[in-house]
């Protein structure tokens, strides 16, 4: 399918690896020029060069922490005028409700709620002026069904979901569509960060921990960055203009819900 976005320009955050990289690769395959961001310059430059070589698109890199004010300023300097925004940032650490204090919540809100909002506020007005734009926020399946050990993520990402629910309906008439992608477990570093403590606590190998988690997913496996990226690219396409303010699960059926 021709996504109709060849020649568009996108900012993809936290895109040197994992789900962000999957989104960057899929957009590049559709002919989209990229501004790629991540904290580590080495992995970022390697990912960017691989995309240039594979797809022949222009890729600008900005090594910066997108969750900080200085990092956002550096990224936004290179990203002015983009047509597509994909927000993404690493999730907060796992734990239980009694483990976290105010500062832990502030960090989670800064990274997973307030940073995407700041990027939306900075870039969506230009999209509205031009009459076309797409925003995809990578959030989590936890906004549909809370995950007990990810209370910080549950709270911050649900806050972003509420903001998007209202904002998306205010900008849709100007050709700008904002939606959220809700990943379940994918084969990324984040999965290892969650499976590692389980393996240690249970006295099992990492492979055994993965197998146990996979058995709880109806699809019987972890997702891949490639299939996640394909879903992101579709939401950024010309074919997604009537999809507004939605929360789309990519979790292999792991969230047990009817709606």
DAKABEL-V401539 format. One record per residue. N is the residue number from 1. RES is the residue in one letter. SS is DSSP state (@ for helix, = for strand, . for the rest). PSI is psi in radians with two decimals (* if undefined). Layout:
N;RES;SS;PSI  N;RES;SS;PSI
//
This chain:
1;X;.;2.29  2;X;.;2.06  3;X;.;-0.19  4;X;.;0.41  5;X;.;0.26  6;X;.;2.31  7;X;.;-0.16  8;X;.;2.98  9;X;=;2.39  10;X;=;2.51  11;X;=;2.15  12;X;=;2.03  13;X;.;2.67  14;X;.;0.95  15;X;.;0.33  16;X;.;-0.29  17;X;.;3.04  18;X;@;-2.55  19;X;@;-0.63  20;X;@;-0.73  21;X;@;-0.70  22;X;@;-0.71  23;X;@;-0.76  24;X;@;-0.75  25;X;@;-0.77  26;X;@;-0.68  27;X;@;-0.74  28;X;@;-0.68  29;X;@;-0.46  30;X;.;0.06  31;X;.;0.32  32;X;.;2.29  33;X;=;2.60  34;X;=;2.57  35;X;=;1.99  36;X;=;2.42  37;X;=;2.49  38;X;=;2.91  39;X;.;-0.70  40;X;.;2.09  41;X;@;-0.63  42;X;@;-0.90  43;X;@;-0.64  44;X;@;-0.83  45;X;@;-0.66  46;X;@;-0.76  47;X;@;-0.74  48;X;@;-0.75  49;X;@;-0.66  50;X;@;-0.67  51;X;@;-0.74  52;X;@;-0.82  53;X;@;-0.67  54;X;@;-0.59  55;X;@;-0.18  56;X;.;0.39  57;X;.;2.85  58;X;.;2.30  59;X;=;2.10  60;X;=;2.35  61;X;=;2.52  62;X;=;1.86  63;X;=;1.87  64;X;.;2.74  65;X;.;1.85  66;X;.;-0.29  67;X;.;-0.05  68;X;.;2.72  69;X;@;-0.73  70;X;@;-0.69  71;X;@;-0.77  72;X;@;-0.70  73;X;@;-0.73  74;X;@;-0.72  75;X;@;-0.79  76;X;@;-0.49  77;X;@;-0.63  78;X;@;-0.27  79;X;@;0.10  80;X;.;2.37  81;X;.;0.12  82;X;.;2.65  83;X;.;-0.38  84;X;=;2.37  85;X;=;2.17  86;X;=;1.91  87;X;=;2.51  88;X;.;2.49  89;X;.;2.65  90;X;.;2.56  91;X;.;2.73  92;X;.;2.86  93;X;.;2.66  94;X;.;2.92  95;X;.;-2.87  96;X;.;2.91  97;X;@;-0.54  98;X;@;-0.01  99;X;@;-0.33  100;X;.;2.50  101;X;.;-3.02  102;X;@;-0.77  103;X;@;-0.61  104;X;@;-0.73  105;X;@;-0.66  106;X;@;-0.75  107;X;@;-0.75  108;X;@;-0.76  109;X;@;-0.73  110;X;@;-0.79  111;X;@;-0.77  112;X;@;0.00  113;X;@;-0.99  114;X;@;-0.57  115;X;@;-0.88  116;X;@;-0.67  117;X;@;-0.74  118;X;@;-0.70  119;X;@;-0.70  120;X;@;-0.82  121;X;@;-0.56  122;X;@;-0.59  123;X;@;-0.45  124;X;@;-0.64  125;X;@;-0.70  126;X;@;-0.66  127;X;@;-0.73  128;X;@;-0.71  129;X;@;-0.65  130;X;@;-0.19  131;X;.;0.25  132;X;.;2.41  133;X;=;2.76  134;X;=;2.38  135;X;=;2.23  136;X;=;2.11  137;X;=;2.18  138;X;=;1.93  139;X;.;-1.99  140;X;.;2.67  141;X;@;-0.30  142;X;@;-0.27  143;X;@;-0.28  144;X;.;-0.68  145;X;.;1.96  146;X;.;2.53  147;X;.;2.04  148;X;@;-0.70  149;X;@;-0.02  150;X;@;0.81  151;X;@;-0.65  152;X;@;-0.76  153;X;@;-0.76  154;X;@;-0.82  155;X;@;-0.89  156;X;@;-0.77  157;X;@;-0.55  158;X;@;-0.62  159;X;@;-0.76  160;X;@;-0.67  161;X;@;-0.74  162;X;@;-0.70  163;X;@;-0.78  164;X;@;-0.63  165;X;@;-0.74  166;X;@;-0.80  167;X;@;-0.74  168;X;@;-0.59  169;X;@;-0.26  170;X;@;-0.37  171;X;@;-0.14  172;X;@;-0.60  173;X;@;-0.23  174;X;@;0.25  175;X;.;0.23  176;X;=;2.18  177;X;=;2.23  178;X;=;2.21  179;X;=;2.91  180;X;=;2.42  181;X;=;2.28  182;X;=;1.61  183;X;=;2.52  184;X;.;-2.60  185;X;.;2.17  186;X;=;2.81  187;X;.;1.34  188;X;.;3.09  189;X;@;-0.56  190;X;@;-0.69  191;X;@;-0.72  192;X;@;-0.67  193;X;@;-0.52  194;X;@;-0.63  195;X;@;-0.52  196;X;@;-0.91  197;X;@;-0.59  198;X;@;-0.79  199;X;@;-0.75  200;X;@;-0.77  201;X;@;-0.68  202;X;@;-0.13  203;X;.;0.64  204;X;.;2.99  205;X;.;2.85  206;X;@;-0.66  207;X;@;-0.66  208;X;@;-0.67  209;X;@;-0.72  210;X;@;-0.74  211;X;@;-0.70  212;X;@;-0.80  213;X;@;-0.71  214;X;@;-0.61  215;X;@;-0.32  216;X;.;-0.09  217;X;.;2.18  218;X;.;-0.61  219;X;.;-0.27  220;X;.;0.28  221;X;.;2.98  222;X;.;2.69  223;X;=;2.95  224;X;.;2.72  225;X;@;-0.50  226;X;@;-0.76  227;X;@;-0.55  228;X;@;-0.78  229;X;@;-0.66  230;X;@;-0.69  231;X;@;-0.70  232;X;@;-0.82  233;X;@;-0.66  234;X;@;-0.76  235;X;@;-0.42  236;X;.;-0.04  237;X;.;3.01  238;X;@;-0.26  239;X;@;-0.08  240;X;@;0.36  241;X;.;-0.25  242;X;.;0.20  243;X;.;1.94  244;X;.;2.16  245;X;.;0.57  246;X;.;2.73  247;X;=;1.81  248;X;=;2.06  249;X;=;2.35  250;X;=;1.42  251;X;.;0.25  252;X;.;0.34  253;X;.;0.17  254;X;.;-0.48  255;X;.;1.99  256;X;.;1.49  257;X;.;2.62  258;X;.;-0.67  259;X;.;*
//
